[in-house]
Amino acid sequence: MLGKESPMRTLALAVLSTMVSAVLVAPAAEALPDGLALTPPMGFNNWNTTACRAEFNEAMVKGIADIFVNKGLKDAGYEYVNIDDCWAEKSRDAQGKLVPNKTRFPNGIKAVADYVHSKGLKFGIYTSAGTKTCNKDNGFPGGLNHEESDAQQFASWGVDYLKYDNCNNQGVDAKQRYRKMRDALKKTGRPIVFSLCEWGQNKPWEWASDTGHLWRTTGDINDTWPRTMDIYEKNVVLDSYAGPGHWNDPDMLEVGNGKMSATQYRSHFSLWAIMAAPLLIGSDLRKVSADTFTILENKDVIALDQDKLGKQGKRIRTTGKSGVDVIVKPLANGDKAVALFNKSGSTQTISTSLSEIGFSGPAQLKDLWTKSVRTTTGAISASVPSHATVVYRVSKSDGGPRPTPPAGTTDLSEFEATSSTNGWGPVEIDKSVGSQAAGDGKTLTINGVTHSKGFGAHAASTIEFYVGKKCSSVTVDVGVDDEVAAGRGSVVFEVFADSTKVADSGRLTGTDPAKKLTASLSEAENLRLVVTDAGDGINSDHGDWASPRITCS
Ligand code: GLA
């Protein structure tokens, strides 16, 4: 009977597991009735990039507010510009009031808050539920026993968000300390989001939903993969405690701080979003790379985080700390988000199914990083590189009319492919293929000529579009991208209307100028763009479909 369960033991285990889950999912207290943070807060906090260093000052905070507006972050939903520890002078004034540090904030905190508000954004501040804040060298004044005075001062400065830390708490009960500040904030009459930062020490998920709008579940994050993973593992199991107005907080983002790879940052961002975590940018946006903005501004991923249903994604399957995870997040419109996360050191195929995620097919799967769309009647599966996360939005597909490109002549790269395969990382949209990570390409360039639209592919590659007999022709400039080294790259581009080949570039190498292909598509249901290796043993086959234009009725 080795490996077989006795019926009694199975029953006992079932009863035990029901009891365990009853304990684990004990209903949390009601959320605060103030209507704040109905979706997880989004914004910025300086701590992960500056800590207490001198570059944390008025110019930085104003600069971040400017970038929120100028670089599209405000439009993407980022709202709070928050300052962390080290903003104050070491001593209170003679009246017991907090004093802004004269070097960092020579015009005071209100002036900075006013500036942030003038941009249509909100402003947040920090102190500790202790006698002093956490900074060891200086120990700035904390809020313990000064709750009402400090809350009034924050409100008078126009503070919209308070992060309340846990250092130097004198052993006073956490519930008592945090609720005292909650009450003091309420008394000001100003709506202030209240963020508890007691690092999960007193299991705040069990008692803090009537105390604050979010609570840290762990100690501090840092810009390393192992630490990000420790935090993820602790936070991912707390899904039953999160909801509108009361969120688990696995700490602020490290995206853009430079010590993790682009793949790891995309996973960090995807996982935080599917866990409905606050999205507080923790990098100095004045200095980050363009890639950082591409990650932080992925609106499809942000939409998962900000979904109004307010459910934290649930991990439905894991093969352990260095294995693979499947996480599912139900969404307000009935869609579901699915993350296939590979924690291991090598590429893995991760599979789930519509029935496992509780979705009746047929369904449309949209990959929220590559933007490709396909339909499925059951399987949800992807080959996922080490430390990468594939995120799908799964929506109902009724088999009804499928979208085709708009009437007129338009950029094909604006339209979603139904599927794509590629020989080196994913097909890139409006960029060369670059390296193996999604989004890491450069401007499409063939023989010195740049193109703002198109696809960066690598042989062997196919990109397929549903055109539903609506489109008459496609024109495109094809060639090997200049990003390959001299003498490298040799490919053939082919265009298919259903199974008929309608254009063929012949062999093109890295030294050839772009070749213009024009193909007729009459009556085709599907358009397929194919790049093949020219079969001459020359590698680095980076093939660009530059400025593809499609004409449809
Ligand atoms: C604690 C918090 C951090 C940060 C620092 C500031 O460590 O958990 O997020 O606020 O204090 O000193």
Residues whose N, C-alpha, C, O or C-beta is under 5 A from the ligand:
A	BS01	GLA	W47 D84 D85 C134 N135 D220
